[in-house]
């Protein structure tokens, strides 16, 4: 008799190190918006007992606990957003659009609610998330298979694991988010060395979307459990034609002068009650599809960026809360992934399969390794090799700049032209700082003031 089917949702929480690096339109305002629209609502859901698996990257934790960061977030919610909504509302009324002005004034209240929620935990959002922090990741979200050396992978992975253990002082069951699900079998041994027990992988290019093999965790040759994510169902939420394009939902692309979004996808003035009804209908549909997917058993693992729910899809937190309720009604067993893996039936890693995979374009590594971003990826590898050559003489300043260089975000943003010149400017700035640190050029106050505060150089020096 087969095991009953289960569904696990892994929420991968990540933001590049933007704290202290720019404001609008690119910079730390991304983090403040994510806190207001994603992290605080998701914390509410987790506090209510939703059996979701929260993954927090060390670099997002570094920023949430950086001195003064949450004070600036509170000021943004208290001062900037009310004023910007007011200015937009005034402009809409002057232009004869009282209906848009009314929606903007209503929406301003959402930021007031976020501020109240942040103040309720005394600005300690990381402390509020701590009881739910189940999985960790590499130190700065590097694409592990594209690093230049085993030592470079150890540097990222072991510092990420150590950071998680020290920061949360709780049992860690070995869950590790491989950045961008970018996997090659040769990294498994290095994950195992760091104590990693389980990670998600994207096997769609090998198995095909909807294949039942995506419902069976795999035992890698070198130890960790590798859990395929279920692309067929994920795309119902995250695909180009997924639920967020529904007509009643807030249009995330059409914006006002001060960067607000008072329209729905169908062009109407946004109506929050209409959008909530659609979110509940879509959640019930998704739960029914999940029930059908696991009717014959298996573990359906659904992985999403936490920021999808709120920051990128305004109604995402409502959808997610309604989905948890709908699963109960549809008889779907929604379970934390660590619990599911205690009882799951494992399959062997496919023989002869050694190619790279990711959840990027074509399930390959090309998003981070194409000719367009070679100026980023190639120079980051070169910096890693120069750091290794420096050996015991390497300074902490240089090591932190190397971590900043290795983040996957710069190549991702550049590949899809998502942040104007910001990605290259940031990367070039870190290269310059790395070169200065390697040459022992004195500097003023470190810009990376809270990146990897407990950083260890030891993994980088291992052969």
Residue, then its C-alpha position, 0 to 999 in steps of 0.5 A: x500500500x502506497x503512502x498517502x500523498x502530501x504537499x509541502x510548501x517551501x518559502x525561500x526568503x531572500x534579498x540581496x545585500x541592499x541595506x545601505x546601498x541606494x534608495x528609490x528606485x533600486x536599493x534598500x527600499x526593496x527590503x522595506x517593501x518586502x518587509x511591509x508586504x511579504x515578511x510581516x503578513x507571512x509571519x502572521x500566517x506562520x504564527x497562526x500555525x500554517x505548516x509551511x517551511x520557511x527558508x531564510x538566507x543568511x544575507x537577508x538575516x544580516x540585513x534584518x538585524x543590521x543596526x538602524x535598518x529596521x528604524x529606517x524601515x519604520x520611518x519609510x512606513x511612517x513618513x515616506x509612504x503616507x506622503x507619497x500616497x497623499x501626493x498621488x491622491x491629490x494629483x488624481x483628484x486634480x485630474x478628475x479621478x476621485x475614484x483612483x484617489x479614494x483607492x490610494x487613500x485606502x491603500x495608504x492604510x496598509x502601510x500604517x497596518x504594517x508599521x503597527x505590526x513592526x512596532x508590535x514586535x519592537x522592530x525585531x522582525x528577525x526575532x519574530x521569524x526565528x521560531x519558524x526559521x527551518x532552512x538556511x542557504x549559502x552565505x550570500x546566495x551564490x550559484x554554487x556550481x559556478x564557483x571556481x573551487x571546492x574551497x569557494x563552495x565550502x566558504x559559502x555553504x559552511x558560513x551559511x550553515x554556521x550563521x543559521x546555527x548561531x543566529x537561531x540557537x535551535x535544532x536545525x534538521x539539515x534543510x538547505x536552500x541551494x540558491x536558484x536550485x542550481x545543482x550539479x552532483x559534484x557539490x553534494x559531497x560539500x553539502x554533506x560535509x556541512x551537515x546538509x541533509x535535504x535540499x530542493x532541486x529542479x528536475x523538470x528538464x530530466x523528468x518532464x513537468x507533471x511526471x510522477x517521478x517529481x513526487x519522490x525525493x532522491x538519495x544522492x550518491x554523496x548523502x543529501x536528500x534531493x527533493x524535486x520541486x513540482x513545476x506543473x503545480x508551481x506554474x499555476x501560481x508563478x507561471x506567466x499565465x498563473x493565478x496572479x494575472x487574474x483580472x481582479x488582482x492589483x496590476x503590478x506594472x501600471x504605476x502612478x507618479x509616486x510608484x503606487x498601483x491603484x488599478x486592477x489587471x483588467x483596467x478597473x480601479x482596484x477593489x480589494x474586496x473583489x480581489x480577495x474573493x478571487x484569491x479565495x476562489x483561486x486558492x480553492x482551485x489550487x487545493x483541488x489540483x493539489x489533491x488530484x496531484x497526490x491522489x496516488x501518493x507521493x510528496x508534492x513539493x512547491x517552492x516559491x520565493x517568499x517575496x512573491x506573496x505580497x511584494x510581487x503579487x499583492x494578494x499573495x498572502x491572502x491566497x496563501x492563507x486561503x490555500x491553507x484553509x482550502x487544503x483542510x477542506x479538500x483533504x490535502x495533508x499540508x506538511x512541513x517538509x522536514x516532517x515529511x522527509x522523516x517518513x518518505x519513500x526515497x528513489x535513487x539518483x538517476x544513473x548517469x545524470x551529471x548535468x547541471x539544473x536550476x529553476x532558471x531559464x531552460x532549467x540550466x545555468x545560463x541565466x547566470x553564465x550567458x555571454x551577457x553576464x560573463x563580465x559578472x560571473x567571470x570576474x567573480x571567479x577570478x576574484x575567488x581564485x585571487x583570494x585563494x592565492x592570498x591564502x592566510x593573508x586574506x583580510x576579512x574586508x576582502x572576504x566580505x567583498x568576495x561574498x558580495x561579488x558571489x551573490x547570484x542577484x547581480x547576474x540575474x538582474x542584469x540578464x533580464x534588465x530588471x534594475x537598470x544600471x544598479x546591478x553592474x554598479x553594485x558589482x563593479x563597486x564590490x570589485x573595486x573594494x575587493x581589489x583595494x582590500x587585497x592590495x591592503x589599501x586603507x578604507x573608511x567605514x565598511x559599506x558592508x557593515x553587517x554582512x556575515x558578522x560571524x564570518x569564518x575564513x577557515x572554509x576558504x583555506x581548506x584544500 
